[in-house]
Amino acid sequence: MKITSLIAILLLVPGLSLAPVQADDPVDVSTSLTDQAGALDKSEAAEVRQAASDFYSDTGQRLYVVYVPTFGDLSPKKWAAETARVSGLGSADLLLAIATDDGTAASHSKAFSDDDLDAIDRDTVEPALDEGDPTKAAVNAAAAYTDLADDHGLPWGWIVLGIVVLLAAGAFVTMRLRRRFEHTHHVLDEHGKPVDPAKILSLDELHTVAARSLVAVDDALHTSRAELADAEAQYGPQAVTRFQATLDRAQGTMREAFMLHRRLGTLAPTAEAERRRTAARIIAICEEVDLALDAHVEAFDRLRDLEDRVPSLLDALAERADALPTNGDDDQADRLLTTARSQIERSRSAFDDEDVRAAVSRLRAAEDSIAQIEMLLDPAPVSDLAATARFVETRRGAIGAAARTCIWEAARLDELGSAQEAAALVEEARKHAEADVAAWRGRREQKEDRGSSGFEAMVLGGILVDRRRRGGIGNVIARVLGGSSHGGGSGERFPGSDEPGDNDKLRAPGSYGGTRTRGRRGGAGRF
């Protein structure tokens, strides 16, 4: 046997090595967990990700955990600091680096003192590593970081407040946007470094991104609310308290964004600096809400456990569908009902064929369709505001930012008792919404590759989302810079039919989560 062949074989034998162990270079982390040491199994990895998600929910700061075999010649603190640097972590981000072979760890954050972080490494992380439990090391560290943040009050809020005091208003907006986008690395320069969107977008582009961000996150709120309602019906309000609180906070935060968008339209063309600041603030708010929804996706999916409950859920959906009236006055509802029944049967077939992913995807499409039908056919008398809001929500695949902004502002003014102003905005919203839907239908008429009427009804209703649009607010910016041109809702660029073809897997039912995750249950066959 040749010597080189013998060496190759020996290198594949566990426990044998012909070279010294090399240090792991600092890595570029982009998710809450990076396991280059193979230290965790699937359930343990999920536990660590949940701990990071809980830390974000409690503190508003992001925790990144990275496992490597060894730090080599670098000290743990130096390795962690270098990893934070190459990863472009922001001032509010926290990194926990664990070297499993060395049994050492280091934390890095600009929000806390080195002494506090060293104490957690020494008293919490390393004892767990000594016990051979890398999962416990990260989970306990996340709890200790949360306690540390509580001791500091609201550290990130005070950091932002300090920046406001120290910097001019224009510089503050720039820094805030950079922190919002650095950790996602969606917009990079020629050197692969994060770029501040406020510096690379023209004023018109900023306005476009602001409008599209509002639409995208508003759609995420709608689908999150719909699936949360299903979860509450199945498990009760106590089981969804955490997710409901996140959604309530998100809706309160988005109210500010829509109020700013309304104000943006009233600013004089000459007030460029103020228009730029306002548009930038809208984008930052949308990113904040988007990330907050995304942070709870894994926990929400565990709660619903759709994969193990497909047959019983389909039986319940079939009963709901049978209870709905047919041949009513609402054409959108009739088409959705036909499609919902079809999706229920196709989900059963997929489950029988052991294609659980396809079964869940079709189940979600049917679930959302039936919920929207029930909304469309609700006979209860409603105000003009509620009726127009219902029209927007059930045609959101075609409706852009103008109508949505009017609805949000009308609801705010109505709560304040400004009934006359609210009524004027409701009328404005109705005109924008009807024009958007008419334009959407006009584009559909011009396309030769049309889907079934039921498929179109799900796209128009925002039930099916374009999976190519996932990627967060940074992806919206990338599309603007790339010259994409569509100005309506999420379903405006209809990709193709529901017949076999290249567009088979471009649509997915929306789910609880932000723009990065709400189409996660797709890719499972055609609609």
N, C-alpha and C positions, 0 to 999 in steps of 0.2 A: 504494500500500500504506500502511496506517496505520502511524504511527510506533511505536505500541506493539507491533504485530505484528513490525516490523523488529527491534526490540530483543529480542523473545522469540527470534527466529531466531538473532540474533547470539550470544545467551547459550548456545545449544546447540552452537555451533561450537567444537571443541577449540582451546584456546590463546587464545580471545578472552574478554575480561571487561570489563564496564562498571563494575565496582565493585572497590574494594580487597579484597585477601585478608583474610578475617576469621579471627581466632584460634579454634581449636577449644576449646570449653569443657571443663573437666575432666569426665571421664565416670565412670559407675558400672560398674565391671568386675565380672563375676560368673563368668567362665570364664578359663582360663589364657591365652587369646589373644583380643584385641579389635583388629580391623584396620579402622579407619575411614579409612585412607588408601589402601586397596586395594593395599598394598605387596607382598602375597604371593599366589602362586597356590596351588592346592590342595595340591600336594606340599610346597611350602615351608611352608605353614601346618601341615601334619602334622609336619614336622621341628621346628618351634618348639614345638608341643604336646608332642612326645616329649621334647624337652630339658627342658621344665617338669616333665613327669612323672618324668624321671630325677632331677631336682633334688629333688623331693618324696621319692622312694624313698631317696635318699642322705642326706637331711638331716632329713626329717620336716617341712619348711617348704614353703609354697606360693609359687610364682612366678607372677605375673600380668604378661603382656607386652601393651602397648597401643601401636598405631601410629596417629598422627594426622598430617595434613599439616604443621601448625605449632603452636607454643605461643603465637604472637602476642606480645602485650606482656608476658606473664608469663615470668619466668625458668624454665628447665627444672626446677630444684629446687622452685620454688613450684608449678608446674603438677602435678608428680608428687605433692607433698605434699597438694595439694587433691584430686586424684583418689583418693588413698588414703583421705582423710577421707570423701568422699562415698560411697565404695565400702564403708566400714565395715571396712576390712582390719584384721586383728588384729595383735598384737605379733609373731607369728612369720611374718607374710606379707611378701613382698618384691615390689615393683612396679618394672618397667622400662618407662619411657615413652620413645618414640622419635618425633621429629618428622621425617618423611622429607624435606619440602621444605627445612627448616632445616639438616638434617644434624646435629642435636643430640640429646642423650639425657640422661636423669637417672634414677637409682635411688633408691628410698625404702624404708627398713626401719628399725624400731626395734631390731632384733636386732644390727645392725652399726653401726659408726661412720660418720659422714658422710665422713671422710677415706678410709676403705677403699672406700666406694661410689664416691666421686668418682674415685678412682684407676682403678677398673674402667671407669667411664664414659669416662675420658680415654684409657686405654691399650688398652682392648679394644673397647668399643662404637663410639666415634666413628671410629677408623681403618677399621673395616669399613664404616661408613656412607660414609666418604670414597671407598671402593672401589665404592660403589653396590650393596652387598650387605646389605640389611636382615635377611635370614635369618641370615647369618653373625654379624651383630651380636648377635642374641638368643641364638643357640646358644652362641657363645663366652662371652657374659656368664653364661649358666647354668653353664657349666663353671667360670668364675672365681668365681662365688658359691659353688659347691660346695667349691672349694679354700679359700675364705675361711672357710666353715663348719668345714672340717677343721682349719684353723689355730686356730679358736676352741674346738676340742674338740666338745662337745655343747652348743651355745648354748641351744637351746630347753629342754633338760633342766635346765640351770642356771638359766634364767629361771624355770621352774616351781618349782624348788627354792627360789629366792629368794623367790618369792611365798608359798610355804608358811611360810618363816621369818618373813616380815613380817606375814602376815595370820592372823587367827583361822581355825579350821577351817571355820566356816560361810561366811565371806567367801571363802575359797579355793575352796570348791565352786561358789559363785556365779560367780566369775571364770572358773573352768575351763569351766563350761558355756557362758558367754558366748563364750569364744574358740572353742568347738566349733561354735557355731551362727551366729556373726556373718557369716562369709564366704558362707554359703549363702542368707541373707536369707529363710528359709522362714517365720519367725514375726515379723511386723511389728506395730508399734503403729499408732495412727490417723495418725501422722505419717510412716509408712513407715520407721521406724527399727527395727533388730533388738531383740528383746525376750529377756531371759534367761528360759528356760522355768521355771527353779526359782522365779521370782517370780510367774509367771502361772498355775501349776498347783497345784491342791490336792494334799494328800498322796495321796488315792485316785487322782487323775489321774496323778500321778507314778508310782505303782505300775503303773497300766494302761499308760502309755507304756513303762515299763521292760520289762514282759512282752511287749508287742507288738514292741518293738525287738529283743529277744532272738530272737523267732520270725522276724522279717524277716531279720536278719543271719545267723541259723543256716541259713535257707533259701538265702541267697546263698552261704554256704559250701558247702552241698551241691551246688548247681548248678555252682559254680565248680570243685569237686573232680571232678564228673562230666565236664565238658568238658575239664579239664586232663588227665584220664586218656585221653580220645580223642586229644588233641593229642600226648601222649607216645607213644601207640601208633603214631601216624603219623610222628613226627619223631625219636623217641628222647628219652631223659632229658636229654641235654645242651641240647636246644633249649628245654626248659621250666624250666630251673634257676631262672631269675629269678622266674617265676610261682609255682613250687612253694615257693620261699623265702617269698614274700609270703603264700601260703596257710598255710604252717606257722606263721609269726609270728601271723597272724590267729587261727588255732585256739588257739595258746597264750594270746593275749590274751583270747579269748572264754571260756577256762576260768575266768579270774578273774571275768568277768561272771556266769557261771552259778553260781559258788561264792557270790558276793555275793547272787544271787537266792535261793539256798537259805537263806542266813543271814537274808535279809529276812523270810522266813516264820517265823522263830523269834523275832524281836524282839517285845518286849512292846508292846501298843497304846499304852502311855504313853510309850514311847521315841520320841516323834515326831521329834525333831531327828536322832537316829541313823537312823531309817527314811528320813527325807528325804535325808540325806547318802548313804545306801547306794543308794537308787533313782536319785539324780542321778548317782552314779558309774557305775552300770550303763549309763545312757543315754549318758554320755560315752564309755565304752569301745565301745559299739555304733557310735557315730558315727565313732570313730577307725578301727575295722576296716572299716566301710562305705566310708569314703573311701579307705583303702589298696587295697581291691579295685577300686574305680572308677578309680583312678589308672593301672591297667595295661590297661584295656580296649582302647584303640586299638592298642597294641603286640601284644596277644594276637590281635586280629582280623587284623592283618597276618600274624601267624605262621600262623594256620589257613587264611587265604585261601580261605574256603569258596566264594565266588562263582565262582571259576575252576576249582573241582574237584568240582562237583556230580555229574556222571555217574559218575566213578570212586568217589566216596564212596558213592553210592547202590548201586553194584554190590557194594561191600564190605558194606554194611548188609544187602542182600538175602541174601548168603551167610550172614551171622551169624543172620539171622532163620530161614533154612531149616535151620540146624543146631540150632535150639531145639526141644524136645519140645512136642507139643500134647496137649490133653486131660489135663493133669496135675492135681495135687491143689490147685493154687493158682489160684483163680478170678481174682484180680487179674492174675496173669501171663498167663492165657489171654486176658483181655480186652485187655491191653496188646499182646500179640502180634498179634491181629487188627488192632488200630489201627495198629501199627507198619507192617505190610504195606500197609495202605491209604495211610498217609502217604508211603511210598516211591513208590507208583505215582502219587500225586497230585503229588509233587515232580517226578517225571519229566515228567508232563504239563505242569506249570507251566514247567519248564525248556525244553521243546519249544516252548512258546508265548512264550518269551523273557521270561517273568516271573521273573527270577532271584531277586528278593527273596522271592517266595512259595515258590520252590523251596528256598531256604536255610532258610526258616522251617519248612517241613514236614520237611526233612532233619533239622533239629535235634530236632524232636518225635520222629521215628522213632529217632534216635540215642539220645536219653535213655530212650525207652521200652525199647529193646533192652537197654541197660545195666542198667535196673532189673529187667527180666525175668531176666537172667543172675544178678543178685543174689538175686532171690526163689527161683530154682531151684537155687542153689548147693547141691550135696549134701554138701559138707564138713561134718563135725560142728562145732558151735559151742557156746560157753558160753551160759548163760542171759543174760548181759550182751550178748553179740554178737547173740543171737537177738532180744532185745528192741530193741536198737539198730537192727537191720535192719527190724523191724516199724515203728518210728518213722520211719526214713528213707524207707521205701517207702509210707508213708501220711501224709507230713508235711503235705499239703494240708489235713488235718483236725486235726492235733495241735498243741496249744497249749504254753505255756511250762512248765507243771508237769511234764509227762512228759519234756520235753527237759532240764529242769534236773536231774531225777533221773538221767537217763542220763549227763550230763556229770559229775555228782558221783560216780556209781557208778564210772565209768571212772577218775576221779582217786583214789578210795579203793582201788580194785583195784590200781592201780600202787603205792600206798603199802603194800600188804599187808594192808589192813583188809578181809578177805574177807567177814566176817560183816556189817559195815555196808554194804558194797557190795551184797551179796545182798538185803538189806532194801530198798535203794533201787531195785534192779532190779524187785523185786516191786511197789513203789509206782509205778514208771514204767509197768509193764505195765498196771496197773489204770487209771491216768490215760489212757494211750493208747487202750485198748480203749473206755473211756467216751467219749473224744473222737470216735473213729471211729463208734461207735454213734449218738451225737448228730448227727454229720454226715449219716449215712445217714437218720436220722429226719427231718431237715430236707429232705433230697432227696425223701423220700416225700411230703412235704406240698406240694411244688412241682408245678404243672401243666406248666410249661415246662421239661421235662427233656431233656437231651441224650442221645446214644447211650451205651451202656454203656462203649464204648471211650473216648469223650470224658471221661466221668466218671472212668474209671480214671486217665487222664492228670492230671486235676485233683486227684484224691485223692492221687496219687503226687507231687504238687508239680512235675510235668513242665511243665505249662502254668501260667503265672502271670498274675495279673490286671494288665494294663498300666496300669490306673487307679491302682494302688498304688505306682507309681514316684514318686520324689521325695525319698528319703532319710528320715532319722529326723525331720527337721523336719516332713515330711508326716504322719508318725505323730502328732505333736503336734497338727497342724492338724485331723486327723480326730477326735481325742479332744475337742478344743475344739468341734468342729462337731457333736458328739453321736453320732458313729458308734458302733454297738454290735455288735461281733462279737468273740468271745474266743478263737477257735481259731487254726488255722494259716492259711497264706496263701490257701488255696483255700476257706475256710469260706463266704464269701459268693459262691456260684456264680451267675454273671451270666445265664446263659441256655443255650439249646441250641446244637447245632452245625448246626441247620437255618437257612435264610435268616431274617434278622430284624435287629432293632436291635442285637443283641449280637455281630454277626459278627466284630468285630475287637477284642474286649475281652480275648482271651486270646493269649498268646504263649509259645513255648518258652523256658525259662530259659537263660541263657548265663553265661559267666565274667564276674564283676563284682559290684558292690554293688547295693543296692536301686535306685539311680538308673539303672542300665544293664543289669541282668540280663534285662530283657524287651525289649531294643533291637531284636531281630531279628523282632519281630512286626509286626502291622499289614499282613499280607500275605494277606488272604483269610480264609476261615472254617476252623475246625477241626471 
